[in-house]
Amino acid sequence: MRECRSIYVEKAQESLAGAISEHANGRYNNCANRCYYACFQAAVHALIDAGMSPPPTRATWSHEQVQAGFARELIHRQKVYAATLRDVLSRTYLLRQTADYTTDVVSETQAERALRRTRSMLEAIASRGGASS
């Protein structure tokens, strides 16, 4: 059976592939959605890899826990990842919120930037032995 953390690596890679495909086909709202989930899943992998787990009161990770845990623990305190990744999850989350829950649409430029940030995050995690792009 696969390790739990490796499942999140596979999910992150699949989400990134989806984001790339959606961008190539001009579906920028879907691209933003997939970018966020690629980052989220990679961050879950990184947290598990660092020995962290969801709080005992929850069976799964919340968006807030992953965003805060990745930025606070793995970037600020432990300095496992570069400070340039500090706001990738929160920025990509806000773009996903726009794409999924508002009447605004994600532009091609916004989607391209999200894709670039997503690739950077997954590459950084890959360099530590996790997800690859």
Backbone as CSV, one residue per row, in Angstrom:
resi,resn,N_x,N_y,N_z,CA_x,CA_y,CA_z,C_x,C_y,C_z
1,MET,0.843,-1.198,0.000,0.000,0.000,0.000,0.881,1.251,0.000
2,ARG,0.465,2.262,-0.750,1.233,3.494,-0.841,1.161,4.281,0.459
3,GLU,2.233,5.042,0.705,2.232,5.932,1.860,1.197,7.032,1.653
4,CYS,0.647,7.512,2.744,-0.333,8.601,2.685,0.254,9.821,1.996
5,ARG,1.495,10.159,2.336,2.085,11.367,1.757,2.291,11.226,0.254
6,SER,2.601,10.014,-0.228,2.808,9.840,-1.667,1.504,9.996,-2.438
7,ILE,0.397,9.710,-1.810,-0.903,9.920,-2.452,-1.104,11.410,-2.731
8,TYR,-0.694,12.252,-1.778,-0.821,13.698,-1.985,0.115,14.193,-3.079
9,VAL,1.256,13.557,-3.244,2.161,13.889,-4.347,1.462,13.592,-5.671
10,GLU,0.876,12.412,-5.775,0.172,12.032,-7.003,-0.989,12.979,-7.288
11,LYS,-1.740,13.324,-6.258,-2.865,14.245,-6.446,-2.384,15.621,-6.896
12,ALA,-1.291,16.104,-6.313,-0.745,17.412,-6.695,-0.304,17.409,-8.147
13,GLN,0.359,16.341,-8.556,0.798,16.237,-9.949,-0.396,16.181,-10.899
14,GLU,-1.418,15.441,-10.533,-2.621,15.354,-11.364,-3.317,16.705,-11.460
15,SER,-3.397,17.415,-10.343,-4.027,18.742,-10.351,-3.233,19.717,-11.208
16,LEU,-1.900,19.655,-11.128,-1.071,20.523,-11.966,-1.281,20.194,-13.444
17,ALA,-1.321,18.916,-13.785,-1.571,18.521,-15.176,-2.934,19.057,-15.635
18,GLY,-3.913,18.998,-14.769,-5.231,19.545,-15.094,-5.177,21.044,-15.314
19,ALA,-4.431,21.744,-14.469,-4.302,23.199,-14.607,-3.643,23.561,-15.934
20,ILE,-2.613,22.822,-16.290,-1.920,23.072,-17.559,-2.874,22.850,-18.733
21,SER,-3.627,21.770,-18.685,-4.586,21.467,-19.747,-5.686,22.524,-19.824
22,GLU,-6.204,22.909,-18.682,-7.271,23.918,-18.668,-6.755,25.246,-19.220
23,HIS,-5.544,25.623,-18.859,-4.960,26.864,-19.379,-4.800,26.786,-20.895
24,ALA,-4.276,25.677,-21.373,-4.060,25.503,-22.817,-5.366,25.583,-23.603
25,ASN,-6.460,25.230,-22.955,-7.761,25.246,-23.619,-8.587,26.495,-23.293
26,GLY,-7.935,27.488,-22.682,-8.604,28.765,-22.427,-9.624,28.738,-21.307
27,ARG,-9.581,27.733,-20.460,-10.514,27.639,-19.331,-9.787,28.117,-18.067
28,TYR,-9.702,29.431,-17.938,-8.860,30.042,-16.920,-9.432,29.923,-15.509
29,ASN,-10.752,29.899,-15.382,-11.344,29.678,-14.065,-11.002,28.277,-13.555
30,ASN,-11.123,27.292,-14.431,-10.771,25.923,-14.044,-9.277,25.798,-13.774
31,CYS,-8.471,26.508,-14.533,-7.029,26.509,-14.313,-6.713,27.007,-12.905
32,ALA,-7.355,28.095,-12.508,-7.132,28.652,-11.159,-7.529,27.644,-10.087
33,ASN,-8.646,26.978,-10.292,-9.113,25.968,-9.342,-8.079,24.850,-9.200
34,ARG,-7.623,24.320,-10.315,-6.656,23.213,-10.296,-5.306,23.656,-9.739
35,CYS,-4.907,24.903,-10.012,-3.655,25.419,-9.441,-3.730,25.411,-7.915
36,TYR,-4.836,25.902,-7.397,-4.958,25.929,-5.933,-4.868,24.520,-5.363
37,TYR,-5.599,23.587,-5.946,-5.585,22.241,-5.374,-4.230,21.557,-5.537
38,ALA,-3.503,21.860,-6.591,-2.142,21.326,-6.723,-1.274,21.841,-5.576
39,CYS,-1.383,23.138,-5.286,-0.615,23.730,-4.180,-1.061,23.155,-2.838
40,PHE,-2.353,23.058,-2.641,-2.905,22.533,-1.390,-2.405,21.106,-1.150
41,GLN,-2.519,20.264,-2.152,-2.119,18.860,-2.007,-0.613,18.732,-1.797
42,ALA,0.169,19.550,-2.476,1.621,19.532,-2.265,1.961,20.007,-0.857
43,ALA,1.241,21.018,-0.371,1.486,21.514,0.990,1.122,20.462,2.025
44,VAL,0.044,19.727,1.812,-0.317,18.629,2.716,0.815,17.608,2.746
45,HIS,1.330,17.265,1.568,2.468,16.349,1.504,3.634,16.886,2.350
46,ALA,3.965,18.168,2.167,5.091,18.769,2.886,4.862,18.749,4.397
47,LEU,3.635,19.020,4.816,3.317,18.995,6.254,3.454,17.588,6.824
48,ILE,2.935,16.606,6.115,3.055,15.217,6.559,4.528,14.816,6.593
49,ASP,5.274,15.223,5.575,6.697,14.909,5.500,7.458,15.509,6.685
50,ALA,6.970,16.630,7.200,7.596,17.289,8.350,7.096,16.717,9.672
51,GLY,6.249,15.678,9.601,5.769,15.024,10.812,4.517,15.622,11.398
52,MET,3.848,16.464,10.655,2.631,17.105,11.151,1.408,16.315,10.701
53,SER,0.299,16.554,11.392,-0.960,15.908,11.052,-2.102,16.853,11.392
54,PRO,-3.295,16.568,10.860,-4.440,17.421,11.206,-4.691,17.341,12.714
55,PRO,-5.349,18.342,13.274,-5.651,18.289,14.709,-6.467,17.043,15.044
56,PRO,-6.358,16.552,16.267,-7.064,15.322,16.638,-8.586,15.405,16.481
57,THR,-9.120,16.614,16.438,-10.567,16.789,16.310,-11.052,16.683,14.869
58,ARG,-10.103,16.572,13.921,-10.463,16.512,12.499,-9.777,15.328,11.839
59,ALA,-10.463,14.736,10.896,-9.871,13.617,10.152,-9.119,14.112,8.916
60,THR,-9.419,15.335,8.489,-8.800,15.885,7.283,-8.226,17.261,7.573
61,TRP,-7.451,17.749,6.655,-6.853,19.076,6.760,-7.843,20.133,6.265
62,SER,-7.960,21.234,6.991,-8.760,22.348,6.492,-7.864,23.261,5.655
63,HIS,-8.481,24.076,4.833,-7.711,25.017,4.018,-6.908,25.958,4.910
64,GLU,-7.529,26.436,5.969,-6.856,27.358,6.881,-5.664,26.700,7.558
65,GLN,-5.820,25.463,7.992,-4.730,24.756,8.664,-3.548,24.549,7.725
66,VAL,-3.815,24.173,6.499,-2.740,23.924,5.550,-2.031,25.229,5.210
67,GLN,-2.795,26.271,4.920,-2.185,27.558,4.585,-1.334,28.079,5.741
68,ALA,-1.888,28.079,6.935,-1.166,28.585,8.102,0.009,27.685,8.461
69,GLY,-0.213,26.381,8.456,0.848,25.451,8.817,2.026,25.521,7.875
70,PHE,1.750,25.578,6.587,2.832,25.646,5.607,3.628,26.938,5.787
71,ALA,2.927,28.068,5.857,3.612,29.363,5.979,4.301,29.515,7.335
72,ARG,3.587,29.228,8.399,4.123,29.451,9.742,5.201,28.448,10.107
73,GLU,4.904,27.175,9.936,5.831,26.141,10.401,6.971,25.872,9.427
74,LEU,6.642,25.655,8.166,7.663,25.193,7.223,8.454,26.320,6.575
75,ILE,7.904,27.528,6.565,8.635,28.654,5.988,9.217,29.536,7.095
76,HIS,8.373,30.008,7.993,8.832,30.964,9.004,9.667,30.304,10.109
77,ARG,9.149,29.274,10.747,9.843,28.671,11.893,10.964,27.726,11.498
78,GLN,10.647,26.735,10.690,11.644,25.718,10.351,12.517,26.105,9.162
79,LYS,12.084,27.093,8.391,12.815,27.566,7.212,13.156,26.431,6.233
80,VAL,12.207,25.520,6.073,12.365,24.406,5.139,12.219,24.903,3.702
81,TYR,11.330,25.874,3.498,11.072,26.419,2.165,11.334,27.918,2.156
82,ALA,11.619,28.448,0.977,11.938,29.867,0.802,10.742,30.753,1.131
83,ALA,11.045,31.928,1.620,10.009,32.909,1.965,9.187,33.318,0.748
84,THR,9.716,33.144,-0.438,8.970,33.499,-1.656,7.717,32.647,-1.827
85,LEU,7.649,31.512,-1.133,6.469,30.647,-1.212,5.419,30.988,-0.148
86,ARG,5.732,31.925,0.721,4.885,32.231,1.872,3.426,32.502,1.502
87,ASP,3.203,33.247,0.440,1.818,33.620,0.115,1.241,32.883,-1.091
88,VAL,1.932,31.877,-1.589,1.430,31.159,-2.774,0.071,30.532,-2.491
89,LEU,-0.057,29.836,-1.382,-1.349,29.195,-1.069,-2.464,30.224,-0.906
90,SER,-2.207,31.277,-0.151,-3.275,32.254,0.088,-3.655,33.007,-1.185
91,ARG,-2.682,33.370,-2.009,-2.990,34.074,-3.261,-3.754,33.171,-4.222
92,THR,-3.326,31.927,-4.309,-3.983,30.992,-5.218,-5.376,30.643,-4.705
93,TYR,-5.529,30.591,-3.391,-6.844,30.349,-2.784,-7.804,31.482,-3.137
94,LEU,-7.342,32.723,-3.013,-8.202,33.864,-3.341,-8.601,33.859,-4.811
95,LEU,-7.672,33.483,-5.673,-8.002,33.402,-7.101,-9.022,32.295,-7.349
96,ARG,-8.858,31.178,-6.659,-9.847,30.088,-6.783,-11.208,30.557,-6.291
97,GLN,-11.235,31.310,-5.217,-12.507,31.839,-4.708,-13.182,32.706,-5.771
98,THR,-12.402,33.545,-6.425,-12.938,34.381,-7.508,-13.496,33.501,-8.620
99,ALA,-12.709,32.506,-9.017,-13.107,31.631,-10.118,-14.371,30.840,-9.797
100,ASP,-14.468,30.364,-8.568,-15.550,29.449,-8.211,-16.801,30.121,-7.647
101,TYR,-16.645,31.277,-7.006,-17.765,31.795,-6.214,-18.193,33.220,-6.519
102,THR,-17.627,33.853,-7.543,-18.036,35.220,-7.851,-18.452,35.324,-9.321
103,THR,-18.951,36.470,-9.672,-19.306,36.709,-11.072,-18.110,37.214,-11.864
104,ASP,-16.987,37.471,-11.197,-15.758,37.846,-11.901,-15.164,36.611,-12.566
105,VAL,-14.349,36.835,-13.575,-13.683,35.723,-14.252,-12.177,35.900,-14.132
106,VAL,-11.478,34.797,-14.151,-10.024,34.799,-14.101,-9.499,35.069,-15.508
107,SER,-8.595,36.015,-15.611,-8.026,36.353,-16.916,-6.901,35.391,-17.282
108,GLU,-6.531,35.432,-18.526,-5.411,34.602,-18.990,-4.140,34.936,-18.212
109,THR,-3.896,36.221,-18.000,-2.701,36.646,-17.266,-2.724,36.137,-15.828
110,GLN,-3.864,36.250,-15.161,-3.975,35.737,-13.793,-3.731,34.237,-13.744
111,ALA,-4.282,33.529,-14.715,-4.104,32.076,-14.769,-2.642,31.717,-15.027
112,GLU,-1.991,32.450,-15.921,-0.571,32.196,-16.197,0.272,32.410,-14.945
113,ARG,-0.013,33.480,-14.218,0.745,33.752,-12.988,0.505,32.677,-11.934
114,ALA,-0.739,32.249,-11.814,-1.057,31.180,-10.855,-0.338,29.895,-11.239
115,LEU,-0.312,29.603,-12.508,0.381,28.406,-12.988,1.876,28.489,-12.695
116,ARG,2.456,29.649,-12.895,3.886,29.840,-12.597,4.173,29.652,-11.108
117,ARG,3.334,30.246,-10.260,3.508,30.081,-8.801,3.333,28.623,-8.390
118,THR,2.365,27.961,-8.997,2.104,26.555,-8.674,3.299,25.690,-9.044
119,ARG,3.816,25.895,-10.225,5.008,25.136,-10.642,6.171,25.374,-9.688
120,SER,6.366,26.629,-9.281,7.459,26.954,-8.354,7.295,26.226,-7.031
121,MET,6.086,26.209,-6.545,5.839,25.536,-5.268,6.085,24.034,-5.385
122,LEU,5.558,23.423,-6.423,5.749,21.969,-6.591,7.216,21.631,-6.842
123,GLU,7.931,22.490,-7.562,9.360,22.255,-7.778,10.135,22.352,-6.468
124,ALA,9.776,23.322,-5.625,10.452,23.468,-4.333,10.217,22.244,-3.463
125,ILE,9.012,21.755,-3.469,8.689,20.565,-2.671,9.389,19.342,-3.272
126,ALA,9.470,19.286,-4.592,10.165,18.172,-5.250,11.651,18.161,-4.886
127,SER,12.227,19.343,-4.762,13.644,19.400,-4.447,13.950,18.885,-3.047
128,ARG,12.916,18.756,-2.235,13.076,18.203,-0.886,12.633,16.744,-0.849
129,GLY,12.416,16.163,-2.042,12.075,14.733,-2.098,10.603,14.431,-2.198
130,GLY,9.821,15.401,-2.662,8.376,15.173,-2.750,7.855,15.262,-4.152
131,ALA,6.790,16.023,-4.331,6.090,16.147,-5.622,7.005,16.704,-6.693
132,SER,6.797,16.270,-7.905,7.553,16.818,-9.025,6.598,17.362,-10.057
133,SER,7.101,18.321,-10.852,6.215,18.939,-11.847,6.239,18.212,-13.151
